Amino acid sequence: MKVVIIWASNDREKYGNKILRDLVKKWHSVIPVNPKEKEIEGIRAHRSLSDIKLDFEIVNFVVKPEITLQILEKNVEILKNKTIWCQPGASDSNVEDFLKNNFTNYITESCIMIEDITKKD
């Protein structure tokens, strides 16, 4: 699987880094997004979703709900056929309402490090 991590981090104590390392360890391709970083754990970081030229299946949000909502609103077309995955704490009722109204494939309040992301429903 190719997974975009919104707000991946170089800080090994933050979940944006822990998730990145966990997914790489499980042999997934990871595309970090962080406008303040050029590289994270040796992987080129992108400034925004629109900067990504590679195809991906999942976008994983590791940010506050208000930032999740802003990014979703701005990138509906890019994310239309992707799985939206909100880590615990990355969604609230506003995010969930937006997801219900705009996307068919999304997961909230579930940790991507625990779930089997290769399972198809």
N, C-alpha and C positions, 0 to 999 in steps of 0.2 A: 504494500500500500504506500501511496505517496501522501504524506500528511503535512499540511501547512500549520505552523504553530504561531498564532498571533501573540506577539510580545514575548517571543523566546528571549532568553537572557544569558549573559555570560556569568552571572552570579550563580554559582553552584548551589546556593542555599534556596534559590527561588524555584518555584514549580515550572516556570518557563524553561529552565535548564534541566531540571530533573526529568521532565517529560521528554524533552529532546533526547537526552542520553538513554532513557529507557527504550524509546522507540527505535533508536539506532541499534541498540543492543539486541533488539528483537528483529533486526534486519529490515526495518521499514525505511523508506526514503523520507527524509525530513527536509522541509523547506522553511527555515526560520524567517519571521517577519518582525523587524524591530527598526524603526527609523533612526535610532541612535547608534546602531552597531553595523559594522561592515562584515563581520564574521563572528559566528558563535560555534564554539567547539570544533573549529576547523571547517565549518560549513558556511558558504557565502550567505549572508543575510540580505533580505530584500527590505526596502523602505516601506512598501505597501503591497496590498494584494494586486493592484494593477501593474506593478513592476514584475510580477511573476510571469514568465513566458512558458514555463513547464506546465504540463497537465498534472492535476492532483485530484484525489478522491475525497479527502476529508480536510476540513479546516477546523482546527482546535483552538478555542478561545480560552486564554489564561489571563483575563483582564477583568476590571470592574464592570458590572452590568451596563453602566452608562456608556462606556467605551465600546463594549460589545454591540450595543444598539446602534451607536454612530457608525461603526464599521459595517454592520449588516445593512443599514439604510443606504449607505453610500455605494455598496457593492452587490446589490440584489442580482444584477445581470451576470456578474462574474460567478456568483455562488449558486445560481439557479439549479443546477443539476449536481450539486455537491452535497456531501453529508456535513451538516453543521453540528459541531460537538462543543458544548459549553461545559467546561470543568465546573465543579462545585464552586459557587461564589461568582461565576461569570454571567449568570442570568438572574433575572427577577421577573415579576409579572409583566412588565413592559416588553422585555426581550421575548418572553414566551408568547405573548400576544402577537408580536411581530413575526415570530417564527411560524406560528399557526396560520397566519394570514398570507405568508409569502413563500413558504418552503414546505416540501413534503417529507424530507428526510432530515431529521434533527434529533439530537440527544441532549438532554439537560441534566445537570446535577449528577453526573456519572463520571468517574475518573477513567480516562483513556488508558492509564497504566494498568488498571485492574481488568478491564473488559477485553474480550477477544475481538479486536477490530476487523479481523478477517472473516468473521461470521456474516453470512448473508441471511436476511429475514425471509 
